[in-house]
Amino acid sequence: MTLYETLEVSPQASPSVIRAAYRCLAQHHHPDKHPNSDAAGQRLAQINFAYSVLADPVKRRRQDVRP
């Protein structure tokens, strides 16, 4: 799964779309909303990582040039 797929956005998504998708997914998958689910915490960790890369223009460019 790519980082774009993790955030459910297109590779051409603007920074504002990426931020909105992150906020929506983070809120939906937050462990406080799913206290008995280990999967929610794991999913949120994936979402956080994807956002940390795609929100940074330099990291995003490096990610985009990978084969």
PQR file of N, CA, C, O and H, with PARSE charges and radii, in Angstrom:
ATOM      1  N   MET A   1       0.848  -1.171   0.000 -0.4000 1.5000
ATOM      2  CA  MET A   1       0.000   0.000   0.000 -0.0000 2.0000
ATOM      3  C   MET A   1       0.899   1.242   0.000  0.5500 1.7000
ATOM      4  O   MET A   1       1.847   1.328   0.781 -0.5500 1.4000
ATOM      5  N   THR A   2       0.603   2.180  -0.861 -0.4000 1.5000
ATOM      6  CA  THR A   2       1.384   3.415  -0.921 -0.0000 2.0000
ATOM      7  C   THR A   2       0.918   4.385   0.157  0.5500 1.7000
ATOM      8  O   THR A   2      -0.136   4.200   0.766 -0.5500 1.4000
ATOM      9  H   THR A   2      -0.166   2.111  -1.496  0.4000 1.0000
ATOM     10  N   LEU A   3       1.712   5.407   0.378 -0.4000 1.5000
ATOM     11  CA  LEU A   3       1.328   6.423   1.355 -0.0000 2.0000
ATOM     12  C   LEU A   3       0.071   7.160   0.909  0.5500 1.7000
ATOM     13  O   LEU A   3      -0.758   7.551   1.731 -0.5500 1.4000
ATOM     14  H   LEU A   3       2.568   5.557  -0.116  0.4000 1.0000
ATOM     15  N   TYR A   4      -0.062   7.345  -0.397 -0.4000 1.5000
ATOM     16  CA  TYR A   4      -1.265   7.999  -0.928 -0.0000 2.0000
ATOM     17  C   TYR A   4      -2.498   7.137  -0.677  0.5500 1.7000
ATOM     18  O   TYR A   4      -3.561   7.649  -0.324 -0.5500 1.4000
ATOM     19  H   TYR A   4       0.611   7.028  -1.065  0.4000 1.0000
ATOM     20  N   GLU A   5      -2.351   5.843  -0.859 -0.4000 1.5000
ATOM     21  CA  GLU A   5      -3.468   4.928  -0.594 -0.0000 2.0000
ATOM     22  C   GLU A   5      -3.811   4.921   0.887  0.5500 1.7000
ATOM     23  O   GLU A   5      -4.983   4.831   1.253 -0.5500 1.4000
ATOM     24  H   GLU A   5      -1.488   5.428  -1.145  0.4000 1.0000
ATOM     25  N   THR A   6      -2.808   5.014   1.732 -0.4000 1.5000
ATOM     26  CA  THR A   6      -3.048   5.052   3.169 -0.0000 2.0000
ATOM     27  C   THR A   6      -3.925   6.243   3.537  0.5500 1.7000
ATOM     28  O   THR A   6      -4.827   6.124   4.367 -0.5500 1.4000
ATOM     29  H   THR A   6      -1.856   5.087   1.435  0.4000 1.0000
ATOM     30  N   LEU A   7      -3.659   7.388   2.921 -0.4000 1.5000
ATOM     31  CA  LEU A   7      -4.459   8.586   3.197 -0.0000 2.0000
ATOM     32  C   LEU A   7      -5.670   8.709   2.282  0.5500 1.7000
ATOM     33  O   LEU A   7      -6.460   9.645   2.408 -0.5500 1.4000
ATOM     34  H   LEU A   7      -2.927   7.485   2.247  0.4000 1.0000
ATOM     35  N   GLU A   8      -5.812   7.757   1.358 -0.4000 1.5000
ATOM     36  CA  GLU A   8      -6.957   7.719   0.437 -0.0000 2.0000
ATOM     37  C   GLU A   8      -7.046   8.984  -0.412  0.5500 1.7000
ATOM     38  O   GLU A   8      -8.119   9.563  -0.582 -0.5500 1.4000
ATOM     39  H   GLU A   8      -5.170   6.997   1.256  0.4000 1.0000
ATOM     40  N   VAL A   9      -5.885   9.405  -0.944 -0.4000 1.5000
ATOM     41  CA  VAL A   9      -5.825  10.571  -1.822 -0.0000 2.0000
ATOM     42  C   VAL A   9      -5.062  10.221  -3.092  0.5500 1.7000
ATOM     43  O   VAL A   9      -4.369   9.206  -3.157 -0.5500 1.4000
ATOM     44  H   VAL A   9      -5.014   8.935  -0.806  0.4000 1.0000
ATOM     45  N   SER A  10      -5.197  11.058  -4.078 -0.4000 1.5000
ATOM     46  CA  SER A  10      -4.488  10.905  -5.343 -0.0000 2.0000
ATOM     47  C   SER A  10      -3.049  11.389  -5.188  0.5500 1.7000
ATOM     48  O   SER A  10      -2.780  12.261  -4.362 -0.5500 1.4000
ATOM     49  H   SER A  10      -5.760  11.883  -4.025  0.4000 1.0000
ATOM     50  N   PRO A  11      -2.120  10.836  -5.968 -0.5600 1.5000
ATOM     51  CA  PRO A  11      -0.745  11.351  -5.947  0.2800 2.0000
ATOM     52  C   PRO A  11      -0.661  12.823  -6.379  0.5500 1.7000
ATOM     53  O   PRO A  11       0.332  13.489  -6.090 -0.5500 1.4000
ATOM     54  N   GLN A  12      -1.662  13.322  -7.048 -0.4000 1.5000
ATOM     55  CA  GLN A  12      -1.688  14.721  -7.471 -0.0000 2.0000
ATOM     56  C   GLN A  12      -2.398  15.617  -6.454  0.5500 1.7000
ATOM     57  O   GLN A  12      -2.603  16.800  -6.725 -0.5500 1.4000
ATOM     58  H   GLN A  12      -2.469  12.780  -7.282  0.4000 1.0000
ATOM     59  N   ALA A  13      -2.771  15.090  -5.310 -0.4000 1.5000
ATOM     60  CA  ALA A  13      -3.519  15.851  -4.308 -0.0000 2.0000
ATOM     61  C   ALA A  13      -2.718  17.045  -3.806  0.5500 1.7000
ATOM     62  O   ALA A  13      -1.500  16.981  -3.640 -0.5500 1.4000
ATOM     63  H   ALA A  13      -2.605  14.128  -5.090  0.4000 1.0000
ATOM     64  N   SER A  14      -3.428  18.118  -3.575 -0.4000 1.5000
ATOM     65  CA  SER A  14      -2.786  19.321  -3.045 -0.0000 2.0000
ATOM     66  C   SER A  14      -2.519  19.141  -1.546  0.5500 1.7000
ATOM     67  O   SER A  14      -3.103  18.267  -0.905 -0.5500 1.4000
ATOM     68  H   SER A  14      -4.418  18.170  -3.710  0.4000 1.0000
ATOM     69  N   PRO A  15      -1.637  19.970  -1.003 -0.5600 1.5000
ATOM     70  CA  PRO A  15      -1.379  19.881   0.438  0.2800 2.0000
ATOM     71  C   PRO A  15      -2.634  20.046   1.301  0.5500 1.7000
ATOM     72  O   PRO A  15      -2.755  19.410   2.347 -0.5500 1.4000
ATOM     73  N   SER A  16      -3.553  20.886   0.871 -0.4000 1.5000
ATOM     74  CA  SER A  16      -4.777  21.084   1.664 -0.0000 2.0000
ATOM     75  C   SER A  16      -5.664  19.836   1.633  0.5500 1.7000
ATOM     76  O   SER A  16      -6.324  19.524   2.625 -0.5500 1.4000
ATOM     77  H   SER A  16      -3.455  21.403   0.021  0.4000 1.0000
ATOM     78  N   VAL A  17      -5.687  19.129   0.519 -0.4000 1.5000
ATOM     79  CA  VAL A  17      -6.458  17.886   0.424 -0.0000 2.0000
ATOM     80  C   VAL A  17      -5.812  16.807   1.289  0.5500 1.7000
ATOM     81  O   VAL A  17      -6.507  16.049   1.966 -0.5500 1.4000
ATOM     82  H   VAL A  17      -5.151  19.382  -0.287  0.4000 1.0000
ATOM     83  N   ILE A  18      -4.496  16.742   1.266 -0.4000 1.5000
ATOM     84  CA  ILE A  18      -3.780  15.765   2.093 -0.0000 2.0000
ATOM     85  C   ILE A  18      -4.050  16.033   3.570  0.5500 1.7000
ATOM     86  O   ILE A  18      -4.310  15.104   4.335 -0.5500 1.4000
ATOM     87  H   ILE A  18      -3.931  17.358   0.716  0.4000 1.0000
ATOM     88  N   ARG A  19      -3.988  17.295   3.969 -0.4000 1.5000
ATOM     89  CA  ARG A  19      -4.242  17.663   5.356 -0.0000 2.0000
ATOM     90  C   ARG A  19      -5.675  17.312   5.764  0.5500 1.7000
ATOM     91  O   ARG A  19      -5.893  16.784   6.854 -0.5500 1.4000
ATOM     92  H   ARG A  19      -3.777  18.049   3.347  0.4000 1.0000
ATOM     93  N   ALA A  20      -6.646  17.598   4.905 -0.4000 1.5000
ATOM     94  CA  ALA A  20      -8.042  17.298   5.216 -0.0000 2.0000
ATOM     95  C   ALA A  20      -8.267  15.794   5.325  0.5500 1.7000
ATOM     96  O   ALA A  20      -8.982  15.334   6.216 -0.5500 1.4000
ATOM     97  H   ALA A  20      -6.469  18.027   4.019  0.4000 1.0000
ATOM     98  N   ALA A  21      -7.664  15.033   4.427 -0.4000 1.5000
ATOM     99  CA  ALA A  21      -7.803  13.577   4.475 -0.0000 2.0000
ATOM    100  C   ALA A  21      -7.183  13.029   5.747  0.5500 1.7000
ATOM    101  O   ALA A  21      -7.753  12.146   6.388 -0.5500 1.4000
ATOM    102  H   ALA A  21      -7.083  15.407   3.704  0.4000 1.0000
ATOM    103  N   TYR A  22      -6.023  13.546   6.114 -0.4000 1.5000
ATOM    104  CA  TYR A  22      -5.362  13.115   7.346 -0.0000 2.0000
ATOM    105  C   TYR A  22      -6.249  13.383   8.557  0.5500 1.7000
ATOM    106  O   TYR A  22      -6.451  12.497   9.387 -0.5500 1.4000
ATOM    107  H   TYR A  22      -5.560  14.263   5.593  0.4000 1.0000
ATOM    108  N   ARG A  23      -6.767  14.575   8.661 -0.4000 1.5000
ATOM    109  CA  ARG A  23      -7.588  14.932   9.817 -0.0000 2.0000
ATOM    110  C   ARG A  23      -8.829  14.062   9.919  0.5500 1.7000
ATOM    111  O   ARG A  23      -9.203  13.628  11.009 -0.5500 1.4000
ATOM    112  H   ARG A  23      -6.603  15.295   7.988  0.4000 1.0000
ATOM    113  N   CYS A  24      -9.457  13.811   8.800 -0.4000 1.5000
ATOM    114  CA  CYS A  24     -10.663  12.970   8.775 -0.0000 2.0000
ATOM    115  C   CYS A  24     -10.334  11.538   9.198  0.5500 1.7000
ATOM    116  O   CYS A  24     -11.007  10.968  10.057 -0.5500 1.4000
ATOM    117  H   CYS A  24      -9.153  14.163   7.915  0.4000 1.0000
ATOM    118  N   LEU A  25      -9.296  10.964   8.592 -0.4000 1.5000
ATOM    119  CA  LEU A  25      -8.922   9.582   8.911 -0.0000 2.0000
ATOM    120  C   LEU A  25      -8.406   9.445  10.335  0.5500 1.7000
ATOM    121  O   LEU A  25      -8.715   8.464  11.010 -0.5500 1.4000
ATOM    122  H   LEU A  25      -8.749  11.427   7.895  0.4000 1.0000
ATOM    123  N   ALA A  26      -7.628  10.408  10.799 -0.4000 1.5000
ATOM    124  CA  ALA A  26      -7.094  10.346  12.163 -0.0000 2.0000
ATOM    125  C   ALA A  26      -8.225  10.400  13.174  0.5500 1.7000
ATOM    126  O   ALA A  26      -8.208   9.680  14.173 -0.5500 1.4000
ATOM    127  H   ALA A  26      -7.377  11.206  10.250  0.4000 1.0000
ATOM    128  N   GLN A  27      -9.189  11.235  12.921 -0.4000 1.5000
ATOM    129  CA  GLN A  27     -10.329  11.326  13.829 -0.0000 2.0000
ATOM    130  C   GLN A  27     -11.150  10.041  13.812  0.5500 1.7000
ATOM    131  O   GLN A  27     -11.587   9.563  14.859 -0.5500 1.4000
ATOM    132  H   GLN A  27      -9.203  11.820  12.110  0.4000 1.0000
ATOM    133  N   HIS A  28     -11.353   9.492  12.639 -0.4000 1.5000
ATOM    134  CA  HIS A  28     -12.156   8.272  12.498 -0.0000 2.0000
ATOM    135  C   HIS A  28     -11.480   7.061  13.145  0.5500 1.7000
ATOM    136  O   HIS A  28     -12.156   6.239  13.763 -0.5500 1.4000
ATOM    137  H   HIS A  28     -10.997   9.879  11.789  0.4000 1.0000
ATOM    138  N   HIS A  29     -10.168   6.941  13.011 -0.4000 1.5000
ATOM    139  CA  HIS A  29      -9.439   5.769  13.488 -0.0000 2.0000
ATOM    140  C   HIS A  29      -8.756   5.979  14.843  0.5500 1.7000
ATOM    141  O   HIS A  29      -7.969   5.135  15.271 -0.5500 1.4000
ATOM    142  H   HIS A  29      -9.619   7.609  12.508  0.4000 1.0000
ATOM    143  N   HIS A  30      -9.041   7.067  15.507 -0.4000 1.5000
ATOM    144  CA  HIS A  30      -8.372   7.358  16.777 -0.0000 2.0000
ATOM    145  C   HIS A  30      -8.701   6.277  17.813  0.5500 1.7000
ATOM    146  O   HIS A  30      -9.860   5.885  17.949 -0.5500 1.4000
ATOM    147  H   HIS A  30      -9.680   7.753  15.159  0.4000 1.0000
ATOM    148  N   PRO A  31      -7.694   5.797  18.540 -0.5600 1.5000
ATOM    149  CA  PRO A  31      -7.917   4.732  19.536  0.2800 2.0000
ATOM    150  C   PRO A  31      -8.924   5.096  20.630  0.5500 1.7000
ATOM    151  O   PRO A  31      -9.543   4.203  21.208 -0.5500 1.4000
ATOM    152  N   ASP A  32      -9.099   6.379  20.925 -0.4000 1.5000
ATOM    153  CA  ASP A  32     -10.094   6.770  21.926 -0.0000 2.0000
ATOM    154  C   ASP A  32     -11.512   6.430  21.479  0.5500 1.7000
ATOM    155  O   ASP A  32     -12.393   6.200  22.308 -0.5500 1.4000
ATOM    156  H   ASP A  32      -8.595   7.105  20.456  0.4000 1.0000
ATOM    157  N   LYS A  33     -11.724   6.400  20.172 -0.4000 1.5000
ATOM    158  CA  LYS A  33     -13.045   6.031  19.651 -0.0000 2.0000
ATOM    159  C   LYS A  33     -13.221   4.525  19.544  0.5500 1.7000
ATOM    160  O   LYS A  33     -14.342   4.039  19.392 -0.5500 1.4000
ATOM    161  H   LYS A  33     -11.008   6.587  19.500  0.4000 1.0000
ATOM    162  N   HIS A  34     -12.121   3.782  19.621 -0.4000 1.5000
ATOM    163  CA  HIS A  34     -12.133   2.322  19.522 -0.0000 2.0000
ATOM    164  C   HIS A  34     -11.249   1.760  20.642  0.5500 1.7000
ATOM    165  O   HIS A  34     -10.177   1.220  20.370 -0.5500 1.4000
ATOM    166  H   HIS A  34     -11.210   4.176  19.745  0.4000 1.0000
ATOM    167  N   PRO A  35     -11.691   1.881  21.893 -0.5600 1.5000
ATOM    168  CA  PRO A  35     -10.820   1.525  23.018  0.2800 2.0000
ATOM    169  C   PRO A  35     -10.419   0.053  23.096  0.5500 1.7000
ATOM    170  O   PRO A  35      -9.396  -0.265  23.703 -0.5500 1.4000
ATOM    171  N   ASN A  36     -11.172  -0.826  22.516 -0.4000 1.5000
ATOM    172  CA  ASN A  36     -10.866  -2.259  22.594 -0.0000 2.0000
ATOM    173  C   ASN A  36     -10.238  -2.805  21.323  0.5500 1.7000
ATOM    174  O   ASN A  36     -10.208  -4.018  21.111 -0.5500 1.4000
ATOM    175  H   ASN A  36     -12.003  -0.568  22.023  0.4000 1.0000
ATOM    176  N   SER A  37      -9.740  -1.917  20.480 -0.4000 1.5000
ATOM    177  CA  SER A  37      -9.210  -2.343  19.188 -0.0000 2.0000
ATOM    178  C   SER A  37      -7.735  -1.976  19.045  0.5500 1.7000
ATOM    179  O   SER A  37      -7.372  -0.800  19.027 -0.5500 1.4000
ATOM    180  H   SER A  37      -9.765  -0.932  20.652  0.4000 1.0000
ATOM    181  N   ASP A  38      -6.896  -2.999  18.945 -0.4000 1.5000
ATOM    182  CA  ASP A  38      -5.474  -2.752  18.664 -0.0000 2.0000
ATOM    183  C   ASP A  38      -5.291  -2.288  17.222  0.5500 1.7000
ATOM    184  O   ASP A  38      -4.356  -1.550  16.912 -0.5500 1.4000
ATOM    185  H   ASP A  38      -7.190  -3.955  18.961  0.4000 1.0000
ATOM    186  N   ALA A  39      -6.189  -2.725  16.346 -0.4000 1.5000
ATOM    187  CA  ALA A  39      -6.086  -2.370  14.931 -0.0000 2.0000
ATOM    188  C   ALA A  39      -6.225  -0.866  14.725  0.5500 1.7000
ATOM    189  O   ALA A  39      -5.588  -0.302  13.835 -0.5500 1.4000
ATOM    190  H   ALA A  39      -6.949  -3.324  16.597  0.4000 1.0000
ATOM    191  N   ALA A  40      -7.047  -0.217  15.535 -0.4000 1.5000
ATOM    192  CA  ALA A  40      -7.233   1.229  15.391 -0.0000 2.0000
ATOM    193  C   ALA A  40      -5.924   1.960  15.652  0.5500 1.7000
ATOM    194  O   ALA A  40      -5.586   2.896  14.927 -0.5500 1.4000
ATOM    195  H   ALA A  40      -7.564  -0.675  16.258  0.4000 1.0000
ATOM    196  N   GLY A  41      -5.191   1.552  16.661 -0.4000 1.5000
ATOM    197  CA  GLY A  41      -3.906   2.179  16.962 -0.0000 2.0000
ATOM    198  C   GLY A  41      -2.889   1.950  15.868  0.5500 1.7000
ATOM    199  O   GLY A  41      -2.122   2.850  15.527 -0.5500 1.4000
ATOM    200  H   GLY A  41      -5.466   0.791  17.250  0.4000 1.0000
ATOM    201  N   GLN A  42      -2.876   0.754  15.318 -0.4000 1.5000
ATOM    202  CA  GLN A  42      -1.955   0.443  14.228 -0.0000 2.0000
ATOM    203  C   GLN A  42      -2.305   1.250  12.985  0.5500 1.7000
ATOM    204  O   GLN A  42      -1.421   1.773  12.307 -0.5500 1.4000
ATOM    205  H   GLN A  42      -3.499   0.023  15.595  0.4000 1.0000
ATOM    206  N   ARG A  43      -3.596   1.350  12.689 -0.4000 1.5000
ATOM    207  CA  ARG A  43      -4.043   2.114  11.515 -0.0000 2.0000
ATOM    208  C   ARG A  43      -3.687   3.589  11.689  0.5500 1.7000
ATOM    209  O   ARG A  43      -3.247   4.241  10.743 -0.5500 1.4000
ATOM    210  H   ARG A  43      -4.314   0.925  13.240  0.4000 1.0000
ATOM    211  N   LEU A  44      -3.879   4.113  12.900 -0.4000 1.5000
ATOM    212  CA  LEU A  44      -3.543   5.511  13.144 -0.0000 2.0000
ATOM    213  C   LEU A  44      -2.044   5.740  12.991  0.5500 1.7000
ATOM    214  O   LEU A  44      -1.632   6.786  12.491 -0.5500 1.4000
ATOM    215  H   LEU A  44      -4.236   3.583  13.670  0.4000 1.0000
ATOM    216  N   ALA A  45      -1.234   4.797  13.405 -0.4000 1.5000
ATOM    217  CA  ALA A  45       0.215   4.918  13.231 -0.0000 2.0000
ATOM    218  C   ALA A  45       0.575   4.985  11.747  0.5500 1.7000
ATOM    219  O   ALA A  45       1.444   5.764  11.357 -0.5500 1.4000
ATOM    220  H   ALA A  45      -1.569   3.947  13.812  0.4000 1.0000
ATOM    221  N   GLN A  46      -0.083   4.178  10.922 -0.4000 1.5000
ATOM    222  CA  GLN A  46       0.154   4.210   9.476 -0.0000 2.0000
ATOM    223  C   GLN A  46      -0.268   5.564   8.897  0.5500 1.7000
ATOM    224  O   GLN A  46       0.441   6.143   8.075 -0.5500 1.4000
ATOM    225  H   GLN A  46      -0.790   3.545  11.239  0.4000 1.0000
ATOM    226  N   ILE A  47      -1.413   6.053   9.329 -0.4000 1.5000
ATOM    227  CA  ILE A  47      -1.926   7.344   8.860 -0.0000 2.0000
ATOM    228  C   ILE A  47      -0.971   8.458   9.257  0.5500 1.7000
ATOM    229  O   ILE A  47      -0.664   9.331   8.445 -0.5500 1.4000
ATOM    230  H   ILE A  47      -1.989   5.582   9.997  0.4000 1.0000
ATOM    231  N   ASN A  48      -0.500   8.436  10.494 -0.4000 1.5000
ATOM    232  CA  ASN A  48       0.440   9.458  10.969 -0.0000 2.0000
ATOM    233  C   ASN A  48       1.740   9.439  10.176  0.5500 1.7000
ATOM    234  O   ASN A  48       2.272  10.492   9.826 -0.5500 1.4000
ATOM    235  H   ASN A  48      -0.750   7.727  11.154  0.4000 1.0000
ATOM    236  N   PHE A  49       2.253   8.246   9.892 -0.4000 1.5000
ATOM    237  CA  PHE A  49       3.492   8.147   9.120 -0.0000 2.0000
ATOM    238  C   PHE A  49       3.291   8.687   7.707  0.5500 1.7000
ATOM    239  O   PHE A  49       4.109   9.462   7.212 -0.5500 1.4000
ATOM    240  H   PHE A  49       1.822   7.390  10.177  0.4000 1.0000
ATOM    241  N   ALA A  50       2.208   8.279   7.064 -0.4000 1.5000
ATOM    242  CA  ALA A  50       1.937   8.745   5.698 -0.0000 2.0000
ATOM    243  C   ALA A  50       1.834  10.261   5.671  0.5500 1.7000
ATOM    244  O   ALA A  50       2.373  10.908   4.773 -0.5500 1.4000
ATOM    245  H   ALA A  50       1.543   7.649   7.466  0.4000 1.0000
ATOM    246  N   TYR A  51       1.151  10.820   6.641 -0.4000 1.5000
ATOM    247  CA  TYR A  51       1.012  12.270   6.674 -0.0000 2.0000
ATOM    248  C   TYR A  51       2.351  12.952   6.931  0.5500 1.7000
ATOM    249  O   TYR A  51       2.634  13.998   6.348 -0.5500 1.4000
ATOM    250  H   TYR A  51       0.713  10.294   7.370  0.4000 1.0000
ATOM    251  N   SER A  52       3.170  12.375   7.792 -0.4000 1.5000
ATOM    252  CA  SER A  52       4.467  12.994   8.100 -0.0000 2.0000
ATOM    253  C   SER A  52       5.340  13.085   6.855  0.5500 1.7000
ATOM    254  O   SER A  52       6.130  14.020   6.722 -0.5500 1.4000
ATOM    255  H   SER A  52       2.940  11.525   8.267  0.4000 1.0000
ATOM    256  N   VAL A  53       5.211  12.144   5.959 -0.4000 1.5000
ATOM    257  CA  VAL A  53       5.985  12.174   4.714 -0.0000 2.0000
ATOM    258  C   VAL A  53       5.328  13.093   3.696  0.5500 1.7000
ATOM    259  O   VAL A  53       5.994  13.947   3.112 -0.5500 1.4000
ATOM    260  H   VAL A  53       4.569  11.385   6.067  0.4000 1.0000
ATOM    261  N   LEU A  54       4.037  12.927   3.480 -0.4000 1.5000
ATOM    262  CA  LEU A  54       3.372  13.672   2.405 -0.0000 2.0000
ATOM    263  C   LEU A  54       3.144  15.142   2.739  0.5500 1.7000
ATOM    264  O   LEU A  54       2.956  15.949   1.829 -0.5500 1.4000
ATOM    265  H   LEU A  54       3.496  12.233   3.955  0.4000 1.0000
ATOM    266  N   ALA A  55       3.156  15.507   4.004 -0.4000 1.5000
ATOM    267  CA  ALA A  55       2.971  16.906   4.389 -0.0000 2.0000
ATOM    268  C   ALA A  55       4.259  17.711   4.245  0.5500 1.7000
ATOM    269  O   ALA A  55       4.214  18.940   4.188 -0.5500 1.4000
ATOM    270  H   ALA A  55       3.309  14.851   4.743  0.4000 1.0000
ATOM    271  N   ASP A  56       5.382  17.050   4.186 -0.4000 1.5000
ATOM    272  CA  ASP A  56       6.674  17.716   4.040 -0.0000 2.0000
ATOM    273  C   ASP A  56       7.055  17.703   2.560  0.5500 1.7000
ATOM    274  O   ASP A  56       7.251  16.629   1.992 -0.5500 1.4000
ATOM    275  H   ASP A  56       5.418  16.052   4.232  0.4000 1.0000
ATOM    276  N   PRO A  57       7.166  18.869   1.924 -0.5600 1.5000
ATOM    277  CA  PRO A  57       7.443  18.905   0.480  0.2800 2.0000
ATOM    278  C   PRO A  57       8.717  18.158   0.063  0.5500 1.7000
ATOM    279  O   PRO A  57       8.738  17.512  -0.985 -0.5500 1.4000
ATOM    280  N   VAL A  58       9.768  18.242   0.869 -0.4000 1.5000
ATOM    281  CA  VAL A  58      11.027  17.569   0.522 -0.0000 2.0000
ATOM    282  C   VAL A  58      10.861  16.056   0.612  0.5500 1.7000
ATOM    283  O   VAL A  58      11.256  15.331  -0.300 -0.5500 1.4000
ATOM    284  H   VAL A  58       9.750  18.767   1.720  0.4000 1.0000
ATOM    285  N   LYS A  59      10.279  15.582   1.705 -0.4000 1.5000
ATOM    286  CA  LYS A  59      10.051  14.141   1.867 -0.0000 2.0000
ATOM    287  C   LYS A  59       9.095  13.618   0.798  0.5500 1.7000
ATOM    288  O   LYS A  59       9.266  12.507   0.296 -0.5500 1.4000
ATOM    289  H   LYS A  59       9.957  16.172   2.446  0.4000 1.0000
ATOM    290  N   ARG A  60       8.092  14.419   0.455 -0.4000 1.5000
ATOM    291  CA  ARG A  60       7.123  13.992  -0.564 -0.0000 2.0000
ATOM    292  C   ARG A  60       7.799  13.838  -1.924  0.5500 1.7000
ATOM    293  O   ARG A  60       7.529  12.881  -2.648 -0.5500 1.4000
ATOM    294  H   ARG A  60       7.953  15.321   0.863  0.4000 1.0000
ATOM    295  N   ARG A  61       8.680  14.780  -2.272 -0.4000 1.5000
ATOM    296  CA  ARG A  61       9.394  14.675  -3.545 -0.0000 2.0000
ATOM    297  C   ARG A  61      10.254  13.425  -3.579  0.5500 1.7000
ATOM    298  O   ARG A  61      10.297  12.718  -4.586 -0.5500 1.4000
ATOM    299  H   ARG A  61       8.900  15.558  -1.684  0.4000 1.0000
ATOM    300  N   ARG A  62      10.949  13.152  -2.461 -0.4000 1.5000
ATOM    301  CA  ARG A  62      11.767  11.920  -2.392 -0.0000 2.0000
ATOM    302  C   ARG A  62      10.897  10.683  -2.540  0.5500 1.7000
ATOM    303  O   ARG A  62      11.276   9.732  -3.223 -0.5500 1.4000
ATOM    304  H   ARG A  62      10.915  13.727  -1.643  0.4000 1.0000
ATOM    305  N   GLN A  63       9.750  10.694  -1.913 -0.4000 1.5000
ATOM    306  CA  GLN A  63       8.815   9.554  -2.000 -0.0000 2.0000
ATOM    307  C   GLN A  63       8.330   9.374  -3.435  0.5500 1.7000
ATOM    308  O   GLN A  63       8.227   8.246  -3.917 -0.5500 1.4000
ATOM    309  H   GLN A  63       9.442  11.467  -1.359  0.4000 1.0000
ATOM    310  N   ASP A  64       8.036  10.459  -4.109 -0.4000 1.5000
ATOM    311  CA  ASP A  64       7.472  10.407  -5.457 -0.0000 2.0000
ATOM    312  C   ASP A  64       8.469   9.910  -6.501  0.5500 1.7000
ATOM    313  O   ASP A  64       8.053   9.372  -7.527 -0.5500 1.4000
ATOM    314  H   ASP A  64       8.120  11.375  -3.717  0.4000 1.0000
ATOM    315  N   VAL A  65       9.760  10.073  -6.272 -0.4000 1.5000
ATOM    316  CA  VAL A  65      10.736   9.631  -7.271 -0.0000 2.0000
ATOM    317  C   VAL A  65      11.165   8.188  -7.070  0.5500 1.7000
ATOM    318  O   VAL A  65      11.877   7.640  -7.911 -0.5500 1.4000
ATOM    319  H   VAL A  65      10.098  10.510  -5.439  0.4000 1.0000
ATOM    320  N   ARG A  66      10.752   7.560  -5.982 -0.4000 1.5000
ATOM    321  CA  ARG A  66      11.094   6.146  -5.768 -0.0000 2.0000
ATOM    322  C   ARG A  66      10.406   5.286  -6.808  0.5500 1.7000
ATOM    323  O   ARG A  66       9.279   5.565  -7.217 -0.5500 1.4000
ATOM    324  H   ARG A  66      10.173   8.004  -5.298  0.4000 1.0000
ATOM    325  N   PRO A  67      11.103   4.226  -7.237 -0.5600 1.5000
ATOM    326  CA  PRO A  67      10.504   3.340  -8.262  0.2800 2.0000
ATOM    327  C   PRO A  67       9.355   2.525  -7.717  0.5500 1.7000
ATOM    328  O   PRO A  67       8.754   1.739  -8.450 -0.5500 1.4000
TER
END
